[in-house]
Amino acid sequence: MLTIENLEVSYGRAQVLWGVSLNINEGEIIALVGANGAGKTTLLKTISGIVKQRSGKISYDGKPFDKLSSRDIVKMGIVHVPEGRKLFPEMSILENLMMGAYKVPKQEREKRLDQVFTLFPVLKERMKQLAGTLSGGEQQMVALARGLMAGPRLLMLDEPSLGLAPLVVERIFEAVMKIHQEGVTVLLVEQNVHEALELANRGYVLENGKIVLEGAGNELLGNEHVRCAYLGI
């Protein structure tokens, strides 16, 4: 579905990604884990077209798309839910959701609203409430729902559990699993390494801008380096 080959990305003279290669098959949950500053967010921004690569190749369904705009990438079905939610705080829940579907025909918007309200019933109850007045967990639900309103085939989630209480984190990961069960492929960037690898079919470990390990989620959980560096075991 998505193939990345020898990707290199820089901010000015500071190189962030070094020869990164990975692939995502349709129907998978892929976890991308690593420490702060490893380059995980930069990788998602590059896939989304927000950051341009210095070299390397990104292909979707076998076709290169590195020269497309972010808008065209979303139209292809690749949707990025950014770190920190990035909601419009002075807009209501419903208005934020509609921003995710601004190019979707009206009849399809109603169908997608029904789907996200089924997944997150609390959002339907509070649809007129301003997003800035919600709790962190509720804001993350809005961010996820807004991404779903765009109709993704590949949903990229950047740190969806960041700053949330353990019980809320559990609910968010349950929602991610339900989204996946409905046929959406997921690329999950997470510092919560144990939860991410338990959820994932496969995972990649990114350190200092390079992929240093890859494998099935349960295999990486048992890897000595992962256990020592990320799980404190």
PLY file of the C-alpha trace (Angstrom):
ply
format ascii 1.0
element vertex 233
property float x
property float y
property float z
element edge 232
property int vertex1
property int vertex2
end_header
0.00 0.00 0.00
2.70 2.48 1.06
6.40 1.98 0.34
9.22 4.25 1.49
12.70 3.73 0.05
15.93 5.35 1.26
14.18 8.49 2.48
16.37 11.38 3.59
14.95 14.58 5.05
16.66 17.73 6.31
15.67 20.99 7.92
18.22 23.29 6.36
21.62 21.79 7.16
20.27 19.58 9.92
19.53 16.11 8.57
16.72 14.32 10.43
16.04 11.12 8.46
18.80 8.94 7.06
17.98 6.28 4.45
14.64 5.29 6.00
12.87 2.39 4.28
9.61 0.75 5.34
6.43 -0.67 3.87
2.81 -0.81 4.96
0.44 -3.45 3.61
-3.27 -2.77 3.31
-5.15 -3.86 6.41
-2.20 -3.66 8.81
-1.57 -1.68 11.96
2.06 -0.57 11.84
3.70 0.89 14.95
6.57 3.35 14.61
8.29 3.76 17.95
11.30 5.65 19.21
12.47 8.34 21.59
11.74 12.07 21.34
13.70 13.60 18.47
14.13 10.31 16.61
12.34 11.68 13.53
8.93 10.02 13.84
6.86 13.18 13.36
9.11 14.31 10.51
8.43 11.01 8.74
4.66 11.49 9.01
4.92 15.11 7.83
6.95 13.97 4.83
4.37 11.33 3.88
1.68 14.03 4.25
3.54 16.43 1.95
4.08 19.03 4.66
7.85 18.47 4.58
9.68 17.68 1.33
12.32 14.97 1.23
15.87 15.62 0.09
16.04 12.22 -1.58
14.36 8.85 -1.63
11.02 7.61 -2.89
7.50 7.34 -1.44
4.96 5.23 -3.34
1.26 4.64 -2.72
-0.42 1.72 -4.49
2.77 1.45 -6.54
2.73 5.06 -7.75
5.20 7.77 -6.61
3.50 10.79 -5.05
6.34 12.85 -3.59
5.48 15.83 -5.82
1.79 15.99 -4.84
0.34 18.67 -2.56
-0.97 17.80 0.91
-4.50 18.37 -0.39
-4.01 15.81 -3.17
-2.49 13.32 -0.73
-5.60 13.55 1.46
-7.77 12.99 -1.62
-5.82 9.78 -2.23
-6.92 8.53 1.18
-3.88 9.29 3.36
-4.97 11.23 6.46
-2.68 12.55 9.20
-3.93 13.16 12.76
-1.16 15.36 14.19
0.49 15.33 17.59
-1.22 17.66 20.05
-4.64 17.38 18.35
-4.43 20.79 16.58
-8.15 21.50 16.92
-9.82 24.85 16.30
-10.59 25.74 19.95
-13.12 28.50 19.24
-15.15 26.23 16.97
-17.65 23.61 18.08
-17.09 19.88 17.93
-19.36 19.68 14.90
-17.55 22.50 13.11
-14.20 20.81 13.75
-15.55 17.57 12.32
-16.84 19.36 9.25
-13.34 20.75 8.64
-12.24 17.16 8.10
-14.86 16.70 5.39
-14.78 20.05 3.59
-14.33 18.34 0.20
-16.83 15.53 0.87
-20.32 15.64 -0.75
-23.12 16.55 1.67
-24.83 13.15 1.62
-21.53 11.43 2.36
-20.78 13.87 5.22
-23.99 12.80 7.00
-23.04 9.15 6.66
-19.58 9.76 8.08
-20.98 11.81 10.95
-23.18 8.85 11.90
-20.10 6.60 11.84
-17.96 8.82 14.07
-20.83 9.46 16.49
-21.30 5.69 16.78
-17.60 5.36 17.59
-17.60 8.34 20.00
-21.16 8.86 21.34
-20.02 11.64 23.69
-19.23 13.83 20.68
-22.82 13.63 19.47
-24.07 14.62 22.93
-21.78 17.68 22.96
-21.58 18.54 19.26
-22.28 22.25 19.92
-19.65 22.55 22.67
-16.49 24.52 21.88
-13.51 22.22 21.28
-11.29 24.33 23.53
-13.46 23.53 26.56
-13.09 19.75 26.25
-10.82 17.51 28.29
-7.64 16.17 26.70
-9.23 12.79 26.05
-12.32 14.34 24.47
-10.13 16.55 22.27
-8.25 13.47 21.09
-11.56 11.85 20.19
-12.45 14.92 18.12
-9.06 14.80 16.38
-9.52 11.12 15.52
-13.10 11.71 14.37
-12.05 14.68 12.23
-9.50 12.47 10.51
-12.13 9.81 9.86
-14.44 12.40 8.30
-11.95 12.65 5.41
-12.53 8.97 4.58
-9.01 7.57 5.02
-7.67 4.33 3.61
-4.46 4.96 5.57
-4.80 6.80 8.88
-1.57 8.13 10.41
-1.77 8.86 14.12
0.97 10.89 15.84
1.13 10.26 19.59
-2.63 9.83 20.21
-2.04 8.92 23.87
0.18 11.93 24.66
-0.67 13.56 27.99
-3.72 11.40 28.68
-4.64 9.48 31.84
-4.19 5.67 31.65
-7.93 4.96 31.51
-8.37 7.44 28.65
-5.37 5.95 26.84
-7.06 2.56 27.00
-10.22 4.01 25.43
-8.25 5.70 22.65
-6.45 2.46 21.76
-9.78 0.61 21.79
-11.07 3.19 19.29
-7.99 2.69 17.09
-8.66 -1.05 17.04
-12.31 -0.47 16.06
-11.22 1.89 13.28
-8.86 -0.81 12.01
-11.57 -3.45 12.18
-13.69 -1.27 9.89
-11.05 -1.61 7.17
-8.74 1.35 7.75
-4.99 0.74 7.62
-3.18 2.47 10.50
0.32 3.89 10.94
0.69 4.55 14.66
3.49 6.72 16.06
3.71 6.23 19.81
6.04 6.67 22.77
3.79 4.25 24.66
5.85 1.43 23.20
4.27 -1.51 24.99
0.69 -0.57 24.05
1.64 0.27 20.47
3.50 -2.99 19.81
0.76 -5.05 21.46
-1.74 -3.46 19.08
0.39 -3.65 15.93
0.83 -6.39 13.36
4.36 -5.15 12.73
6.59 -2.43 14.06
9.64 -0.33 13.26
12.07 1.22 15.75
13.44 4.61 14.70
16.57 5.90 16.43
18.48 9.05 15.46
16.71 9.19 12.12
17.41 5.59 11.14
15.36 2.37 11.25
17.33 0.08 13.58
14.82 -2.73 14.10
11.70 -4.11 12.45
9.50 -7.13 12.95
6.20 -8.43 14.25
4.84 -6.51 17.21
5.18 -9.42 19.63
8.71 -10.13 18.40
9.80 -6.55 19.10
8.22 -6.71 22.56
10.52 -9.61 23.29
13.61 -7.98 21.79
16.30 -7.28 24.40
17.19 -3.84 23.02
13.54 -2.73 22.96
12.95 -4.07 26.47
15.97 -2.26 27.87
15.71 1.01 25.93
11.93 1.54 25.88
10.26 -0.73 28.41
12.70 -0.40 31.32
12.98 -4.17 31.71
0 1
1 2
2 3
3 4
4 5
5 6
6 7
7 8
8 9
9 10
10 11
11 12
12 13
13 14
14 15
15 16
16 17
17 18
18 19
19 20
20 21
21 22
22 23
23 24
24 25
25 26
26 27
27 28
28 29
29 30
30 31
31 32
32 33
33 34
34 35
35 36
36 37
37 38
38 39
39 40
40 41
41 42
42 43
43 44
44 45
45 46
46 47
47 48
48 49
49 50
50 51
51 52
52 53
53 54
54 55
55 56
56 57
57 58
58 59
59 60
60 61
61 62
62 63
63 64
64 65
65 66
66 67
67 68
68 69
69 70
70 71
71 72
72 73
73 74
74 75
75 76
76 77
77 78
78 79
79 80
80 81
81 82
82 83
83 84
84 85
85 86
86 87
87 88
88 89
89 90
90 91
91 92
92 93
93 94
94 95
95 96
96 97
97 98
98 99
99 100
100 101
101 102
102 103
103 104
104 105
105 106
106 107
107 108
108 109
109 110
110 111
111 112
112 113
113 114
114 115
115 116
116 117
117 118
118 119
119 120
120 121
121 122
122 123
123 124
124 125
125 126
126 127
127 128
128 129
129 130
130 131
131 132
132 133
133 134
134 135
135 136
136 137
137 138
138 139
139 140
140 141
141 142
142 143
143 144
144 145
145 146
146 147
147 148
148 149
149 150
150 151
151 152
152 153
153 154
154 155
155 156
156 157
157 158
158 159
159 160
160 161
161 162
162 163
163 164
164 165
165 166
166 167
167 168
168 169
169 170
170 171
171 172
172 173
173 174
174 175
175 176
176 177
177 178
178 179
179 180
180 181
181 182
182 183
183 184
184 185
185 186
186 187
187 188
188 189
189 190
190 191
191 192
192 193
193 194
194 195
195 196
196 197
197 198
198 199
199 200
200 201
201 202
202 203
203 204
204 205
205 206
206 207
207 208
208 209
209 210
210 211
211 212
212 213
213 214
214 215
215 216
216 217
217 218
218 219
219 220
220 221
221 222
222 223
223 224
224 225
225 226
226 227
227 228
228 229
229 230
230 231
231 232
